[in-house]
Amino acid sequence: MSETTAEQMSERADVLRLRERFPQAIQEVYSFRGDTWVVIDRNYLVEVCQFLRDDPELSYRMLSDIVGIDQLGRREPRFEVVYNLYSFKSFTRLFLKVRVNEGETIPSVTGVYPGANFPEREVYDMFGIVFEGHPDLRRILMPDDWVGHPLRKDFPLGGEQVVFDKGTLGPSIEEVQTPHPGESFFGKTGLSSRE
């Protein structure tokens, strides 16, 4: 029999309190590498976040990050938005996940966590997911006239020639095979401009 850590017991208590308060909102709960993930209905997102922040037993007062995931071809709904919450009271993390299809909106949590402003804008910019009620939803990383959302899996890969000093051109993605992290740079990408 394996021993249960204090962190695991705390996370299970958090989920129990969520199930008790929002039984209709929770779609799935799972653990991965010691972290607890709760998939919730998007319509309850703001209420769940407010409860997690304001409940004195839970005190998830810090929104660490918001990230988008494109599951194109893997599952429906296509997009997932993950909210990384942290409690300084119990020193635990809780990951809330909301799933949406293209064209659906997610309510903004900037009213609960003001620090969600820029992360929501980043997810909008990179994936095109619209956060309903966001105070200033516009691009944050890409130029305003950029067409498309670069982190979508259906975004076309391409490149542009970049002029470096000494007049040399950098390779575009179509011209040169680019190794993945951890691979060597021998081959086409390992050639210098002198060769």
C-alpha positions as CSV (number, residue, x, y, z in Angstrom):
1,M,0.0,0.0,0.0
2,S,1.4,3.4,-1.0
3,E,1.6,6.2,1.4
4,T,-0.5,9.3,0.7
5,T,1.3,12.6,0.9
6,A,-0.2,15.7,2.5
7,E,-0.3,17.4,-0.9
8,Q,-2.4,14.6,-2.4
9,M,-4.8,14.7,0.5
10,S,-5.2,18.5,0.2
11,E,-5.9,18.3,-3.5
12,R,-8.5,15.6,-3.0
13,A,-10.1,17.8,-0.3
14,D,-10.2,20.7,-2.8
15,V,-11.9,18.5,-5.4
16,L,-14.4,17.2,-2.9
17,R,-15.3,20.8,-2.0
18,L,-15.7,21.6,-5.7
19,R,-17.9,18.6,-6.3
20,E,-20.0,19.5,-3.3
21,R,-20.4,23.1,-4.4
22,F,-20.5,22.7,-8.2
23,P,-21.6,19.1,-9.0
24,Q,-22.9,20.1,-12.4
25,A,-19.7,22.0,-13.4
26,I,-17.2,19.2,-13.1
27,Q,-16.8,17.1,-16.2
28,E,-13.6,15.1,-15.3
29,V,-11.0,14.9,-12.6
30,Y,-7.6,13.3,-13.0
31,S,-4.1,13.4,-11.5
32,F,-0.9,13.5,-13.5
33,R,2.6,13.5,-12.0
34,G,1.2,14.6,-8.6
35,D,-0.9,17.4,-10.0
36,T,-4.7,17.5,-9.9
37,W,-6.6,18.5,-13.1
38,V,-10.2,19.4,-13.0
39,V,-12.1,19.8,-16.3
40,I,-15.0,22.1,-15.9
41,D,-17.9,23.4,-18.0
42,R,-17.0,26.8,-19.4
43,N,-20.3,28.3,-18.2
44,Y,-19.2,27.8,-14.5
45,L,-15.6,29.0,-14.9
46,V,-15.9,32.4,-13.3
47,E,-18.0,31.1,-10.4
48,V,-15.6,28.2,-9.8
49,C,-12.6,30.6,-9.8
50,Q,-14.3,33.0,-7.4
51,F,-15.1,30.1,-5.1
52,L,-11.5,28.7,-5.2
53,R,-10.1,32.2,-4.5
54,D,-12.6,33.3,-1.8
55,D,-13.2,30.1,0.2
56,P,-11.0,30.4,3.3
57,E,-10.2,26.7,3.3
58,L,-8.9,26.7,-0.3
59,S,-7.5,30.2,-0.9
60,Y,-6.4,29.8,-4.5
61,R,-5.4,33.5,-4.7
62,M,-2.8,33.3,-7.3
63,L,-3.3,32.7,-11.0
64,S,0.1,31.5,-12.2
65,D,-0.6,31.1,-15.8
66,I,-3.2,30.5,-18.6
67,V,-2.2,28.4,-21.6
68,G,-4.0,27.2,-24.7
69,I,-3.8,23.8,-26.3
70,D,-4.9,22.9,-29.8
71,Q,-6.1,19.3,-30.0
72,L,-6.8,19.3,-33.7
73,G,-7.3,15.8,-34.9
74,R,-6.9,14.3,-31.5
75,R,-10.2,15.1,-29.7
76,E,-13.2,17.2,-29.6
77,P,-13.7,20.0,-28.5
78,R,-10.7,21.2,-30.4
79,F,-9.3,23.7,-27.9
80,E,-8.4,23.5,-24.2
81,V,-7.6,26.4,-22.0
82,V,-5.7,25.6,-18.7
83,Y,-5.7,27.8,-15.6
84,N,-2.9,27.2,-13.2
85,L,-4.0,28.2,-9.7
86,Y,-1.8,28.2,-6.6
87,S,-2.8,28.4,-2.9
88,F,-0.3,29.9,-0.5
89,K,-2.4,28.5,2.4
90,S,-2.0,24.8,1.4
91,F,1.0,25.3,-1.0
92,T,-0.8,23.3,-3.7
93,R,-1.5,23.8,-7.3
94,L,-4.8,23.1,-9.0
95,F,-5.2,23.0,-12.8
96,L,-8.6,24.0,-14.2
97,K,-9.2,23.0,-17.8
98,V,-12.0,24.3,-20.0
99,R,-12.7,22.8,-23.4
100,V,-14.2,24.7,-26.3
101,N,-14.8,24.3,-30.1
102,E,-13.8,26.8,-32.7
103,G,-16.2,29.8,-32.6
104,E,-17.2,29.3,-28.9
105,T,-16.2,31.8,-26.3
106,I,-14.9,31.5,-22.7
107,P,-15.8,33.9,-20.0
108,S,-12.9,36.1,-18.9
109,V,-11.6,35.7,-15.4
110,T,-10.1,39.1,-15.2
111,G,-12.8,40.1,-12.7
112,V,-11.6,37.4,-10.3
113,Y,-7.9,37.4,-11.2
114,P,-6.8,40.8,-12.7
115,G,-3.5,39.2,-13.7
116,A,-5.4,37.2,-16.2
117,N,-5.5,40.2,-18.6
118,F,-2.3,39.5,-20.5
119,P,-2.4,35.7,-20.5
120,E,-5.9,35.8,-21.9
121,R,-4.8,38.2,-24.6
122,E,-1.9,35.9,-25.4
123,V,-4.2,32.8,-25.8
124,Y,-6.5,34.9,-28.0
125,D,-3.5,36.1,-30.1
126,M,-1.9,32.7,-30.5
127,F,-5.1,30.5,-30.8
128,G,-8.0,32.8,-31.6
129,I,-10.0,31.8,-28.6
130,V,-12.3,34.7,-27.6
131,F,-12.6,35.6,-23.9
132,E,-16.1,37.1,-23.4
133,G,-16.1,40.2,-21.1
134,H,-12.3,40.8,-21.4
135,P,-11.6,44.5,-20.9
136,D,-9.1,44.9,-23.7
137,L,-9.1,41.8,-25.9
138,R,-6.6,42.5,-28.8
139,R,-3.4,41.1,-30.0
140,I,-0.4,41.2,-27.6
141,L,2.4,39.4,-29.4
142,M,1.7,39.6,-33.1
143,P,1.3,42.8,-35.1
144,D,-2.3,44.0,-35.4
145,D,-2.4,43.3,-39.1
146,W,-1.2,39.6,-38.7
147,V,-3.5,37.1,-40.4
148,G,-4.3,34.0,-38.4
149,H,-3.2,32.5,-35.1
150,P,0.3,31.0,-35.1
151,L,0.0,28.3,-32.5
152,R,-3.0,26.6,-34.1
153,K,-2.0,23.2,-35.6
154,D,-3.6,24.2,-38.9
155,F,-1.5,27.4,-39.2
156,P,0.7,27.1,-42.3
157,L,4.4,26.7,-41.7
158,G,6.6,28.9,-43.7
159,G,9.5,31.2,-43.4
160,E,10.8,34.4,-44.7
161,Q,14.3,35.4,-45.7
162,V,16.1,37.3,-43.0
163,V,19.1,39.5,-44.0
164,F,22.0,39.1,-41.6
165,D,25.1,41.3,-41.3
166,K,27.6,40.8,-44.1
167,G,24.7,40.5,-46.5
168,T,24.0,36.8,-45.9
169,L,20.5,35.4,-45.9
170,G,19.1,33.1,-43.2
171,P,17.3,30.0,-44.5
172,S,13.5,29.8,-44.7
173,I,11.8,26.8,-43.2
174,E,11.1,25.3,-46.6
175,E,14.7,25.4,-47.7
176,V,16.5,23.9,-44.8
177,Q,15.8,21.0,-42.5
178,T,15.7,22.3,-39.0
179,P,16.7,19.8,-36.3
180,H,14.5,19.3,-33.2
181,P,16.0,20.2,-29.7
182,G,18.6,17.6,-28.8
183,E,19.5,16.6,-32.4
184,S,22.9,17.5,-33.9
185,F,23.3,20.3,-36.3
186,F,25.3,18.3,-38.8
187,G,23.9,18.3,-42.2
188,K,22.2,21.1,-44.1
189,T,21.8,23.3,-41.0
190,G,25.4,22.7,-39.9
191,L,26.9,24.2,-43.1
192,S,28.4,27.6,-42.7
193,S,28.1,30.3,-45.3
194,R,31.8,29.7,-46.3
195,E,31.1,26.2,-47.6
